[in-house]
């Protein structure tokens, strides 16, 4: 499901960029507003063109997919699954260089002799 939303989000992003670039300029725009132009800044254009309607629809879909992806990202616990996480490494011996561990003692089947005692 989230893969479908991600693919839709990327497609809408590309379409939104293309539709915005295809729209015709509005002349002076904000520069005309400060220079005393007769156009109003945010309105007064009349009926919306087809490209304007497509832009509005793409912007709405883009907003919904963005919110969906953000919600999903905030509710996932981790990128690494606990069952696939590597086992913790043993702690190094005191005095050993960092990043090294002491080798394991050799395993043998021979019985161990008692330690010699010092004479008194």
N, C-alpha and C positions, 0 to 999 in steps of 0.2 A: 504494500500500500504506500509506504513512504517513498519507495523507488518511483512509483507513478507520480507522486506529488513533486518529487525532485525533477523528473523529466519534464513535467508540465511547466514547472517554474523556469527551467532553462529555456524552453521553447517560447514562453511568454516574454522572457527578458529579451530575446533576440527580436521577436515581433514588435515589441514596444520600442526598441531602439530604431528599427527600420521605419515604423509608422511615424515616429517623431521626426526623423530626418526627412521624410517625404512631404511633410506639411510645409505649406508656403509661409514665408515670413509675413509679419504684420506691419511692415513699414518701419516707423520710428520706434514703436514699442514703448519702453519706459523712458527713453530719451525724449520722445514727443510729449510725454506727460510733464516733464520738468521744463520743456521749452514752450509750453503754452499751446500744445496741440489740442485739437478739438475732440480727439478720441478719449474715452474714459480708460482708466488703467485696467480694471478687472471687469469688463463686461461691455455691453452695448455692441456686440458683434453681430447680433441677429441670430438666425438659426445656425445650429451646429452642423458642420460638414460631416461627410461620411468618415473621413480620416479622424476627425475630432471624436466621433462616437466610438470608433475602433480604439483610439487612444484611451478613452475613458474606460471601456470594457477591459482592455489589457491591464490598465492600472489597477482596476478592482481585483482582477484575477491575481495579479502580482502581489497585491496586499494580502489576499487570503492565503496564497501559497506560502508567503513569507511568515505569516503568523502561524500557520500549520507546522512549518519546519522548525520554527523557534520553539513552539510548544513541545514538539517531539524531542528536540535536542535537550530541553530542560528536564524532561521526564525520563531520560535514559540514564542508567546508573553509571556506566563506564564504557569506554571503548574496548577495554580488555575484559573478556569474560573471566570470571573467577576460576572456572574449571580449566581454562587454558593458560592461566598465569604460571610463570616458572616458579619452581620450588625455591624457597629462600636459601641462600648460601650460608654455610657455617661461618661462625665468627672467627676471625684470625687469632692466632696465639699471641699472647703478650710479648712484645719485643720483636715480632716478625714484621717485615716490611709490609706496607699497606698493599692490599690486593692479593696477598698470598695466604695460604692456609698451611698448617702443619700436615706433613704426610701421615697417613694412618700407619699404626704399628703393624709389622708383619704378623700374619696369622699362621700359627703352627699347631699341629696336633700333639706335640711333645709336652709332657707334663713340665710344669715350671718347678725349678729347684728353689728351696728356701734361700733367702738371702743370708750370706755369711755374717756371723756375729763378730764383733770386735772383742779382743781379749781385754780383760779388766786389769 
